[in-house]
């Protein structure tokens, strides 16, 4: 008796993001084995990231053979004037289209890993082993100078690697030879380091581990968070730091990368030695085994992160609803979707390649500026400069709920949103083989006024807009386990995978 054709629908394939942590056998098809140059879009579909558009035009001339722009930051003064500051080739620049060297005369930086903060109408810049810099446009044009030359400078400002503007003070820490002391300036005076309300806090006897070093400082919910590598110390009353009191200490988790720390408005994300964490989750789970919000990619992420010799950078974008963590040595960016967590509390993750950010910043208008080898670029459009880039999605091995039966694939019906002028290829293979059969997808590019979307967690909804393409592919071959993938050369338009309908015959038991 002839076998009946089975119809299997994979709705919103990969909408749960990557899962490279668990055994690929039996993983829900909502997870992806590969999701490169992808994001989770607002409807919960896996789709192509945006590309980059060049902002600066003279990067090659000012950066020479250096790595590129390793710091990018927007200074905003109280009148609303804005200046983009960047650093590379052991120089400091201002401007966007044209990078203008504003390195103070006689000052020679030996690195480009600056921490920049806005404080009381000035920008303060610190970097390990460097006298700090201060800049403002109070004179009518932006001027950057060494802190020791500033008219309000008193005392001796530590040569810090970390800075925080909060509670009316400039806070600094992570000094060569002294990684256990936090210093703060006089009230509303980032140049005042003696007398007044200035002071310091020695954490030597405070660390719960007994020995730690300051990595980052964060103000959150009225508390001062001091991140060590192995622990977190929390103070209350930081508006009067001379009398602030120890609120809590957390042992066993800390921060390993200064610039992984991002404030989302309601929480703080940071990279620990065991994965990506949030302050809220750490406090909540203090007395229980701590879960990792990057758990589905933890091993890959931490293997790469712990091997980095250049600075790890990050950014949080409320507009794009993602947190980006860039690992420059690996040419890898991890993108964590912030719209909604999975049921176990983890964040949905994808990766980016090719773009290789050296620095990141979100401007006041929501634009994401990225420092790369050639200068400053903006996250926008669907090409990388003038070059195409490849989006790759591959499923984990699937048995369609019949682990012991042969599967004879007959046809794929694929629903793609966008994809105009895109060349895409369907891949399929059997029984864990990576020797895939490939078929170019033919798009009709038929415009549609509306699309039937798959929203979060397979909840269907009707959504306006979009162009729907429904390529169909006749397939062949058989096997117990099936893997499918789609590779798309992104060429100026968005591209999201709505669903994959698979028509197959179930054969004999294996």
C-alpha positions as a printed Julia matrix, in Angstrom:
510×3 Matrix{Float64}:
  0.0    0.0    0.0
  1.35   3.38  -1.02
  2.47   5.66   1.76
  0.53   8.85   2.28
  2.35  12.1    1.65
  3.08  13.87   4.94
  2.93  17.65   5.25
  5.24  19.08   7.9
  5.17  22.81   8.61
  8.09  24.49  10.35
  6.52  27.81  11.37
  8.96  30.66  12.05
 12.01  28.33  11.85
 14.8   29.37  14.2
 12.68  31.93  16.09
 14.21  30.72  19.38
 17.66  31.62  18.07
 20.81  29.57  18.16
 21.29  26.48  20.26
 24.85  25.26  20.0
 24.94  24.11  23.62
 22.68  21.07  23.68
 22.99  17.84  21.77
 21.53  18.44  18.3
 19.43  15.27  18.5
 15.86  16.07  19.39
 16.21  19.85  19.64
 12.99  21.7   18.92
 12.95  23.1   15.35
 12.37  26.55  16.8
 16.12  26.53  17.52
 18.75  27.0   14.84
 22.11  25.27  14.5
 23.42  28.18  12.4
 22.0   31.71  12.42
 24.75  33.95  11.05
 24.24  37.55  10.01
 20.77  37.16  11.45
 18.47  38.93  13.86
 15.15  37.93  15.36
 12.74  40.42  13.79
  9.82  42.08  15.54
  7.49  39.25  14.56
  9.79  36.59  15.93
 11.12  35.44  12.56
 14.77  34.83  11.82
 15.93  37.35   9.25
 18.92  39.21   7.88
 20.68  41.86   9.96
 21.07  45.29   8.49
 24.36  46.22   6.88
 26.52  49.25   7.31
 26.73  52.59   5.56
 29.96  54.58   5.61
 29.9   57.74   7.72
 33.52  58.91   7.68
 35.27  59.52   4.37
 38.91  60.02   5.4
 39.46  56.94   7.55
 42.26  55.54   5.39
 44.16  58.81   5.53
 44.07  59.25   9.33
 44.12  55.62  10.47
 47.0   54.36   8.33
 47.87  50.73   9.06
 46.27  50.73  12.54
 43.43  48.39  13.54
 40.88  51.16  13.03
 38.43  53.06  15.23
 38.55  51.36  18.63
 36.47  53.94  20.51
 33.4   55.84  19.36
 31.28  58.05  21.62
 28.76  60.87  21.3
 29.21  63.85  23.64
 26.01  65.82  24.27
 26.14  69.08  26.24
 23.28  70.61  28.21
 22.29  72.87  25.3
 21.86  69.84  23.04
 25.0   70.34  20.97
 26.56  67.03  19.94
 30.06  65.93  19.01
 31.1   62.42  17.97
 34.48  61.52  19.44
 36.5   58.56  18.23
 39.95  57.08  18.7
 42.31  55.04  16.56
 45.94  55.02  15.44
 46.84  56.49  18.87
 44.93  59.65  18.05
 41.63  61.2   19.1
 39.21  62.57  16.52
 36.03  64.59  16.41
 33.47  64.63  13.67
 31.6   62.15  11.53
 32.05  62.7    7.79
 35.54  64.09   8.34
 37.61  62.8   11.24
 39.56  65.74  12.65
 42.55  65.04  14.89
 42.0   66.79  18.24
 44.69  65.02  20.25
 46.01  67.65  22.7
 49.38  69.07  21.75
 52.24  67.23  23.4
 49.98  64.35  24.48
 50.82  60.95  23.01
 48.3   58.14  23.64
 49.69  54.61  23.49
 46.29  52.92  23.11
 42.77  53.54  21.84
 40.62  51.79  24.45
 39.05  54.89  26.02
 36.11  54.94  28.41
 34.1   58.11  27.82
 31.37  59.61  30.01
 29.27  62.77  29.92
 29.49  64.67  33.22
 28.34  68.2   34.04
 28.59  69.55  30.48
 31.96  67.9   29.83
 33.18  64.64  28.38
 35.76  62.78  30.44
 38.01  60.17  28.83
 40.05  57.61  30.78
 42.31  54.75  29.72
 44.67  52.59  31.72
 48.03  54.28  32.28
 46.95  57.58  30.7
 46.35  60.99  32.2
 42.65  61.56  31.62
 41.24  64.0   29.09
 38.38  66.48  29.39
 36.47  68.16  26.59
 33.69  70.72  26.16
 32.39  73.3   23.74
 32.06  76.05  26.35
 34.35  78.26  24.27
 32.04  78.0   21.26
 33.87  75.09  19.62
 34.75  71.7   21.02
 38.12  71.63  22.78
 39.83  68.57  24.25
 42.57  69.02  26.83
 44.56  67.11  29.39
 42.76  67.18  32.75
 45.83  68.66  34.44
 45.52  71.74  32.22
 41.87  72.34  33.09
 41.07  75.5   35.04
 39.12  73.61  37.74
 41.7   70.86  38.27
 42.8   70.35  41.87
 44.56  67.47  43.53
 45.69  64.42  41.6
 43.24  62.46  39.47
 44.1   58.73  39.4
 45.21  57.22  36.07
 42.07  55.14  35.86
 40.68  52.7   33.31
 37.02  52.95  34.39
 34.78  55.97  34.89
 31.17  56.59  35.89
 29.16  59.82  36.08
 26.48  59.39  38.74
 25.06  60.86  41.91
 26.66  64.25  41.22
 30.2   62.82  41.14
 32.74  61.49  38.68
 33.82  58.04  39.87
 36.99  56.32  38.66
 38.72  53.0   39.36
 41.04  50.33  37.96
 44.43  51.95  38.41
 47.72  50.2   37.68
 49.0   48.93  41.02
 45.72  49.7   42.79
 42.7   47.8   41.52
 40.86  47.72  44.85
 40.1   51.44  45.36
 37.25  53.54  43.97
 37.74  57.33  43.85
 35.16  60.07  43.43
 35.43  63.76  42.57
 34.05  66.81  44.27
 30.34  67.47  43.62
 29.68  68.51  40.01
 33.4   69.01  39.41
 35.2   66.33  37.44
 38.46  68.22  37.99
 38.23  68.34  41.78
 40.2   65.51  43.41
 41.13  67.01  46.73
 39.02  68.6   49.41
 35.32  69.32  49.1
 33.23  66.15  48.71
 36.0   64.13  46.97
 37.2   60.9   48.5
 37.95  57.22  48.01
 36.85  53.75  49.11
 39.28  50.89  49.73
 37.58  47.56  49.0
 40.37  45.36  50.29
 38.35  44.23  53.33
 35.0   44.46  51.54
 35.42  41.93  48.71
 33.48  38.8   49.64
 36.16  36.71  47.94
 38.89  38.36  49.97
 40.82  39.43  46.9
 39.4   40.96  43.74
 39.88  43.91  41.4
 37.5   46.56  40.1
 36.44  46.14  36.48
 33.36  48.34  36.13
 31.12  50.81  37.99
 27.36  51.1   37.43
 24.58  53.22  38.9
 21.27  51.32  39.01
 18.04  51.79  40.97
 19.66  54.21  43.39
 22.56  51.87  44.15
 26.24  51.95  43.23
 27.35  48.6   41.79
 31.06  47.86  41.89
 31.91  44.92  39.63
 34.99  42.91  40.41
 36.13  40.0   38.29
 34.81  37.47  40.81
 32.26  39.38  42.87
 29.9   42.35  43.04
 29.69  44.93  45.81
 26.57  47.1   46.15
 26.37  50.4   48.08
 23.45  52.62  48.97
 23.56  56.36  49.69
 26.12  57.09  46.97
 24.9   60.69  46.64
 26.89  61.23  49.87
 29.69  58.73  49.34
 31.56  59.59  52.52
 28.66  58.08  54.47
 27.34  55.51  51.97
 26.72  52.08  53.39
 27.34  48.57  52.15
 24.03  47.14  50.97
 25.04  43.72  49.68
 27.85  41.59  48.32
 27.56  38.82  45.76
 30.19  36.15  45.55
 30.93  33.83  42.65
 29.98  36.11  39.75
 31.66  39.23  38.42
 32.47  41.06  35.2
 35.38  40.15  32.93
 35.05  42.91  30.32
 34.58  46.59  31.15
 32.78  47.45  27.94
 30.4   44.51  28.08
 28.37  46.44  30.67
 25.2   48.04  29.31
 22.31  49.7   31.12
 18.95  48.91  29.51
 16.92  51.28  31.67
 15.43  48.48  33.75
 18.44  46.2   34.13
 22.18  45.93  33.58
 23.83  43.36  31.33
 27.43  42.23  31.79
 29.73  39.44  30.69
 30.91  37.14  33.46
 33.39  34.27  33.33
 30.43  31.91  32.92
 28.32  33.79  30.38
 26.12  36.85  29.92
 24.26  37.91  33.07
 21.91  40.63  34.24
 22.06  42.4   37.58
 18.39  41.69  38.25
 18.82  37.98  37.64
 21.99  37.79  39.76
 20.32  39.48  42.73
 17.21  37.33  42.39
 19.2   34.1   42.2
 21.89  34.99  44.71
 21.14  32.0   46.91
 20.48  29.47  44.14
 22.51  28.2   41.18
 22.66  31.1   38.78
 21.23  30.64  35.34
 22.91  32.06  32.31
 20.89  34.2   29.9
 23.35  33.17  27.16
 22.98  29.51  28.05
 22.13  28.3   24.53
 25.46  29.57  23.14
 27.49  29.64  26.35
 30.37  27.31  25.43
 31.04  28.91  22.05
 30.66  32.42  23.44
 32.96  31.93  26.41
 35.6   29.99  24.46
 35.91  32.98  22.14
 35.54  35.65  24.85
 38.22  34.24  27.13
 40.68  34.06  24.22
 40.35  37.75  23.3
 43.47  39.89  23.43
 41.73  43.04  22.19
 38.92  44.81  23.97
 35.46  43.29  23.99
 32.85  45.94  23.21
 29.06  46.04  23.4
 26.03  48.21  22.82
 22.36  48.14  23.74
 19.82  49.54  21.29
 16.28  50.18  22.47
 15.19  50.93  18.89
 16.53  47.64  17.52
 15.73  45.77  20.75
 19.06  43.98  20.87
 22.3   43.79  22.81
 25.44  43.33  20.71
 28.66  41.86  22.05
 31.59  42.06  19.67
 34.64  39.8   19.92
 37.11  41.46  17.52
 39.74  38.71  17.58
 37.14  36.18  16.45
 35.44  38.44  13.9
 32.21  37.48  15.64
 29.33  39.49  17.05
 26.74  37.9   19.31
 23.32  39.51  18.96
 20.89  38.93  21.83
 17.25  39.74  21.18
 15.75  41.8   24.02
 12.08  41.79  23.03
 11.21  38.68  24.93
 13.1   36.0   26.77
 12.56  32.3   26.29
 10.62  30.4   28.89
 13.79  29.44  30.78
 14.83  33.1   30.99
 17.59  32.9   28.38
 17.92  35.41  25.55
 17.56  34.44  21.91
 20.97  34.66  20.23
 22.27  34.96  16.69
 25.72  35.74  15.33
 27.12  38.28  12.89
 30.25  37.93  10.81
 32.02  40.1    8.27
 31.16  43.43   9.87
 33.77  43.02  12.71
 33.09  46.06  14.93
 36.0   47.38  16.98
 33.73  49.8   18.88
 30.05  50.61  19.19
 27.85  53.46  20.4
 24.18  54.4   20.28
 23.67  58.09  19.54
 20.95  60.2   21.09
 18.83  59.86  17.93
 19.0   56.05  18.16
 21.55  55.55  15.38
 24.16  52.85  15.98
 27.67  54.01  15.07
 30.32  51.36  14.58
 34.08  51.73  14.53
 35.73  49.45  11.98
 39.13  49.24  10.3
 38.26  51.9    7.72
 36.61  54.45  10.01
 33.1   55.07  11.34
 30.04  53.42   9.8
 26.33  53.36  10.63
 24.12  50.32  11.09
 21.71  50.83   8.21
 20.61  49.45   4.86
 21.11  45.91   3.61
 24.62  45.99   2.14
 27.99  46.23   3.93
 29.25  49.42   2.35
 28.92  48.4   -1.29
 29.37  44.67  -0.75
 26.81  41.91  -0.4
 26.89  39.75   2.7
 25.59  36.26   3.34
 22.82  35.38   5.77
 22.87  31.7    6.8
 20.2   29.69   8.6
 20.48  25.94   9.21
 18.18  23.8   11.27
 19.25  21.23  13.77
 18.71  17.62  12.59
 14.98  16.81  12.51
 13.15  13.5   12.58
  9.62  14.96  12.22
  8.46  12.99  15.25
  9.25   9.65  13.62
 12.75   8.81  14.7
 12.83   5.3   13.25
 11.35   5.88   9.8
 13.03   6.74   6.53
 12.01  10.12   5.14
 11.69  10.64   1.39
 11.63  14.39   0.76
  9.48  15.38  -2.19
  8.91  19.11  -2.09
  9.63  22.28  -0.12
  7.31  25.29  -0.12
  9.07  28.23   1.48
  7.58  31.56   2.52
 10.05  34.44   2.47
  9.3   38.03   3.48
 11.3   40.51   1.4
 14.17  39.22  -0.65
 13.84  41.43  -3.71
 16.99  41.07  -5.83
 18.27  38.44  -3.41
 19.95  35.24  -4.51
 19.1   32.47  -2.07
 19.88  28.78  -1.97
 18.02  25.96  -0.27
 20.2   23.23   1.27
 19.05  19.84   2.47
 20.85  16.75   3.66
 20.35  13.49   5.47
 21.7   11.72   8.53
 24.07  14.44   9.76
 25.95  14.72   6.47
 27.1   18.22   5.52
 27.3   17.24   1.85
 24.09  19.15   1.11
 22.01  19.07  -2.02
 21.52  22.67  -3.16
 18.84  24.41  -5.19
 18.64  28.1   -6.05
 15.33  29.61  -4.98
 13.34  31.44  -7.63
 11.55  34.52  -6.34
  8.54  36.02  -8.02
  8.96  39.29  -6.12
  5.22  39.67  -6.12
  4.22  42.66  -4.06
  1.69  42.18  -1.3
 -0.14  44.71   0.76
 -0.2   42.47   3.79
  1.35  39.33   5.17
  0.18  36.61   7.49
  2.91  36.69  10.08
  4.13  34.33  12.7
  4.58  36.28  15.88
  6.3   35.35  19.11
  6.09  31.67  20.0
  4.02  30.65  17.0
  1.1   32.96  17.72
 -0.28  33.92  14.35
 -1.3   37.48  13.6
 -2.17  39.56  10.59
  0.38  42.23   9.9
  0.44  45.02   7.35
  3.16  45.47   4.78
  5.88  43.36   3.29
  6.56  41.51   0.1
  5.89  37.78   0.13
  7.82  35.28  -1.98
  6.83  31.62  -2.02
  9.44  29.62  -3.92
  8.83  25.91  -4.39
 11.54  23.27  -4.75
 11.2   19.64  -5.8
 13.55  17.51  -3.73
 14.95  14.01  -3.66
 16.83  11.59  -1.49
 16.04   9.85   1.75
 17.3    9.41   5.26
 16.32   8.98   8.86
 17.32  12.51   9.88
 16.86  15.69   7.83
 18.74  18.98   8.0
 17.67  22.04   6.03
 19.27  25.42   5.49
 18.83  28.66   3.6
 21.72  30.85   2.48
 20.92  34.29   1.07
 23.18  36.91  -0.5
 21.73  40.08   1.0
 21.6   42.74  -1.67
 19.73  45.82  -0.55
 16.47  44.43   0.86
 15.26  42.74   4.0
 14.94  38.97   4.12
 13.05  36.93   6.73
 12.01  33.28   6.76
  8.31  33.02   7.54
  7.83  29.26   7.31
  8.95  26.12   5.56
  6.41  23.52   4.41
  7.95  20.1    3.83
  6.2   17.37   1.84
  7.65  13.93   2.53
  6.85  10.25   2.44
  7.49   8.12   5.49
  9.2    4.89   4.54
 10.09   1.69   6.29
 11.27   1.41   9.85
 15.04   1.52  10.27
